[in-house]
């Protein structure tokens, strides 16, 4: 039976005419630098495949992501180069909804393109998706139903559980659920004490001043009192 990618509780489709986009002049008026750069989240990841149909099948059927956009890279290679696009004209460039406002994009490179090595410098080692415990269990059932080998769920540092597996392109994927309340800021999950952080950063920096600069912005647990001292 075909997977229903638009269940009854899915949000209604938005007519193109209802999507408001800023006019160029209006957008320029908003380009006022903030006092500090604060990025919000990952807008999209851009990965590569040589088989878009196989990729669509995996992400829509196994991981149950919605396909939300189907585009092409520019036919003009010079424009593609200036935009940082692949050095091939009119490649398929499709996007899936990976939740939380982020998109997962794939470029379809020509058949025979050499496969990358995730363990080389400058490459992506793996992609990790955040899920609830209920959806982590659903993901495990989906992987088993579709015959996709996986490892886990593994307990990581007594803070979260993770499943690990590969997509058809050889991309290593992770689905993780953490042991905190729903809606908790993701940056607060891997909390460490100042002593733990200083000990690790001293393996990288000789300057305590540089370590202090980094610590000033980090969310930290309060160090436990030393033995024999008042709490």
KAVENKA-V753921 format. One record per residue. N is the residue number from 1. RES is the residue in three letters. D_FIRST is the distance of its C-alpha to the first C-alpha in Angstrom with 1 decimal. Layout:
# KAVENKA-V753921
N;RES;D_FIRST + N;RES;D_FIRST
This chain:
# KAVENKA-V753921
1;UNK;0.0 + 2;UNK;3.8 + 3;UNK;6.4 + 4;UNK;8.9 + 5;UNK;12.1 + 6;UNK;14.4 + 7;UNK;14.3 + 8;UNK;17.1 + 9;UNK;19.6 + 10;UNK;19.3 + 11;UNK;22.7 + 12;UNK;23.5 + 13;UNK;23.7 + 14;UNK;27.4 + 15;UNK;29.1 + 16;UNK;30.8 + 17;UNK;34.1 + 18;UNK;33.8 + 19;UNK;33.7 + 20;UNK;37.3 + 21;UNK;38.5 + 22;UNK;42.1 + 23;UNK;44.4 + 24;UNK;46.0 + 25;UNK;49.4 + 26;UNK;47.9 + 27;UNK;46.1 + 28;UNK;49.3 + 29;UNK;51.1 + 30;UNK;48.8 + 31;UNK;49.4 + 32;UNK;52.0 + 33;UNK;51.9 + 34;UNK;51.3 + 35;UNK;53.9 + 36;UNK;51.3 + 37;UNK;48.1 + 38;UNK;45.2 + 39;UNK;41.7 + 40;UNK;39.0 + 41;UNK;35.9 + 42;UNK;33.7 + 43;UNK;32.8 + 44;UNK;30.5 + 45;UNK;30.2 + 46;UNK;30.4 + 47;UNK;29.0 + 48;UNK;28.8 + 49;UNK;26.2 + 50;UNK;26.6 + 51;UNK;23.0 + 52;UNK;21.4 + 53;UNK;18.1 + 54;UNK;17.7 + 55;UNK;19.0 + 56;UNK;16.7 + 57;UNK;13.6 + 58;UNK;15.3 + 59;UNK;16.6 + 60;UNK;13.6 + 61;UNK;10.9 + 62;UNK;13.4 + 63;UNK;16.1 + 64;UNK;14.1 + 65;UNK;17.0 + 66;UNK;17.2 + 67;UNK;18.5 + 68;UNK;21.7 + 69;UNK;24.1 + 70;UNK;24.4 + 71;UNK;28.0 + 72;UNK;30.4 + 73;UNK;33.5 + 74;UNK;36.8 + 75;UNK;37.7 + 76;UNK;41.3 + 77;UNK;41.7 + 78;UNK;44.7 + 79;UNK;42.9 + 80;UNK;40.0 + 81;UNK;42.6 + 82;UNK;44.3 + 83;UNK;41.0 + 84;UNK;40.2 + 85;UNK;37.3 + 86;UNK;36.5 + 87;UNK;39.0 + 88;UNK;36.7 + 89;UNK;36.4 + 90;UNK;33.3 + 91;UNK;30.8 + 92;UNK;27.4 + 93;UNK;27.5 + 94;UNK;24.3 + 95;UNK;23.9 + 96;UNK;21.5 + 97;UNK;22.3 + 98;UNK;23.2 + 99;UNK;24.6 + 100;UNK;28.3 + 101;UNK;29.0 + 102;UNK;28.5 + 103;UNK;26.6 + 104;UNK;25.4 + 105;UNK;26.4 + 106;UNK;26.0 + 107;UNK;28.4 + 108;UNK;27.3 + 109;UNK;30.4 + 110;UNK;31.3 + 111;UNK;30.1 + 112;UNK;32.7 + 113;UNK;33.6 + 114;UNK;34.9 + 115;UNK;32.9 + 116;UNK;34.6 + 117;UNK;35.8 + 118;UNK;34.9 + 119;UNK;38.1 + 120;UNK;40.4 + 121;UNK;42.4 + 122;UNK;41.1 + 123;UNK;37.4 + 124;UNK;34.7 + 125;UNK;34.4 + 126;UNK;31.1 + 127;UNK;29.1 + 128;UNK;28.7 + 129;UNK;26.4 + 130;UNK;27.6 + 131;UNK;25.5 + 132;UNK;26.3 + 133;UNK;26.3 + 134;UNK;23.3 + 135;UNK;21.3 + 136;UNK;22.9 + 137;UNK;21.5 + 138;UNK;18.0 + 139;UNK;18.5 + 140;UNK;19.7 + 141;UNK;16.7 + 142;UNK;14.4 + 143;UNK;16.8 + 144;UNK;16.8 + 145;UNK;13.1 + 146;UNK;13.1 + 147;UNK;16.5 + 148;UNK;18.6 + 149;UNK;22.2 + 150;UNK;24.0 + 151;UNK;27.3 + 152;UNK;28.0 + 153;UNK;28.0 + 154;UNK;31.6 + 155;UNK;34.3 + 156;UNK;36.2 + 157;UNK;39.8 + 158;UNK;39.0 + 159;UNK;37.5 + 160;UNK;33.8 + 161;UNK;31.0 + 162;UNK;29.0 + 163;UNK;26.1 + 164;UNK;26.7 + 165;UNK;24.4 + 166;UNK;24.2 + 167;UNK;21.8 + 168;UNK;21.5 + 169;UNK;24.8 + 170;UNK;26.7 + 171;UNK;27.1 + 172;UNK;27.7 + 173;UNK;25.9 + 174;UNK;26.8 + 175;UNK;25.3 + 176;UNK;28.3 + 177;UNK;29.1 + 178;UNK;32.8 + 179;UNK;35.0 + 180;UNK;36.3 + 181;UNK;35.7 + 182;UNK;33.0 + 183;UNK;34.4 + 184;UNK;37.0 + 185;UNK;38.2 + 186;UNK;36.5 + 187;UNK;40.0 + 188;UNK;41.4 + 189;UNK;39.1 + 190;UNK;40.9 + 191;UNK;44.3 + 192;UNK;47.2 + 193;UNK;50.9 + 194;UNK;53.5 + 195;UNK;55.0 + 196;UNK;51.8 + 197;UNK;51.2 + 198;UNK;54.9 + 199;UNK;54.9 + 200;UNK;51.9 + 201;UNK;53.1 + 202;UNK;56.5 + 203;UNK;54.9 + 204;UNK;54.2 + 205;UNK;57.1 + 206;UNK;60.8 + 207;UNK;61.4 + 208;UNK;61.1 + 209;UNK;61.3 + 210;UNK;58.1 + 211;UNK;56.4 + 212;UNK;57.7 + 213;UNK;56.3 + 214;UNK;52.8 + 215;UNK;53.2 + 216;UNK;54.2 + 217;UNK;50.7 + 218;UNK;48.7 + 219;UNK;47.4 + 220;UNK;49.2 + 221;UNK;49.6 + 222;UNK;53.1 + 223;UNK;54.9 + 224;UNK;55.8 + 225;UNK;59.5 + 226;UNK;61.5 + 227;UNK;62.7 + 228;UNK;65.8 + 229;UNK;65.4 + 230;UNK;64.8 + 231;UNK;61.2
